[in-house]
Amino acid sequence: MKTRLFREPDEVWTGTSYVAISLPFFGLYVYGSIVRGFGSDINLLFGLLWVLYAVPELLPERHQRLAGSPRIAGFASVLLLVLYFLLQLSVFH
């Protein structure tokens, strides 16, 4: 696990593709804000999550220890999102 989290960053294409994946989520958030008057928070969260995944991949290769922190934050935020949505289910109310 340690070698996976603190490995050298992947190529710039990986980070760029993660940023590209985040753009539709931000677009949906802005669209919802303009059309409906409020944006869906889940779109904003997923957009931020993909950007968080992109940060370590866009770092220079010599910063492999620094790249581990955003990866850990990304995994933790995924776990928090899953926990949040599980608590929103009607089973727990």
C-alpha positions, 0 to 999 in steps of 0.5 A: 500500500505504501508503494502505491500511495507514495509512488512516482506520479504518472504521466501528465496525460493521466493528470490532464485526463482527470482534470478533463473528467472533472470539467463536465461535473463543474459544467453541470453544477454551473448549469444547475445554478443558472437554470434552476437557481441552485447547483447540485452539490454532488456535481461540485463534490465529484468535480473537486474529487477528480481535481484532487486525483489530478494534483499528484499526477501533475507533480514533477516526478521528484516529488513522489512523497509529496504526491502521497498526501493528495492521494490519501486525501482523495481516498478519504474523501471518497470514503466520506462521500460513501458514508454521507450517501449511506446516511442519507438513505431512508433506512437510517432515518 
